[in-house]
């Protein structure tokens, strides 16, 4: 199959064609030629879009699809199609299915379900059996089966010794440990960020300290053991400062932030809309600004949609009892452009591949064709018509977003959203 991409502005700081507008000839999944005004070729499909921009394929370090066990929320097949049309050529799948992805057979199951799709799926194996935080799961077997990292989704490891042993154990095969940080005792029955808004609304608060104490403990453990640690969905200014200090000590620590924590604050809770109930909770404007600065200065390594479909019967409830989570793949790019420069957005949507041991494809002749098509131009309102997921629990419904995603090319497949 041959494809000619016309008049695409390259956004790839590693490419010799960075910031140039060129044509690209793709043949059998490889970039054969890059230049201006490439000649037409018989039987070659031409790709043209308004104000077309092209970058390395985007990677999302945290998505939940539900299958197996929660197919009513999302299936792997539909989830990968949503990811492709949202611009992502690779996603890391969280283990929070039923059963939990905590062994080799479960890793094989989800990988087999993902065969043949343009978007590649990289499973995250549970760090502990059934994600219960007690006994370490079969990490080496899962690594051999294709697990990209190990972590218990949105669950802290209360037993420090379990985390210590895991960090030591994975060094034998260069494994990556993911540790969500939220002290369950300090969280208690909290449902919103502890502060002025939660007090005014009468909602039980979750102090920033619940995250920060766990982050500090986990970083102390990392300093003691060595190894590689990834801290997902950081949400407070103090957390950012702690990670900055750890990086200054040359500890192998990385972190991500969710799109909604960069764009939204706890002020959104005024109407008790459960679409805004997420974990960690939406924080204050001070925290949001600190997170943005940490993205810009490199302390935060990557941005995730933290896509988490929840069926309507678990969202259309009283705020205290509704489940946490928002979908985010479809709105990620457009929402980020409202708060960050384009090149920063692209950098943070691609850098995570290196952390998770996924091959990068620089946009150059001879490289594998793995790109995302998009435009930063234009503004629109995100509506239900923009949602491709089976679940509709988006925190960005009604929000103004910028730009648009046109699709991806990966695995020798073209997927477009138009």
Order of alpha helices (4+ residues) and beta strands (2+ residues): beta-beta-beta-beta-beta-beta-alpha-beta-alpha-beta-alpha-beta-alpha-beta-alpha-beta-alpha-beta-alpha-beta-alpha-beta-alpha-alpha-beta-beta-alpha-alpha-alpha-beta-beta-beta
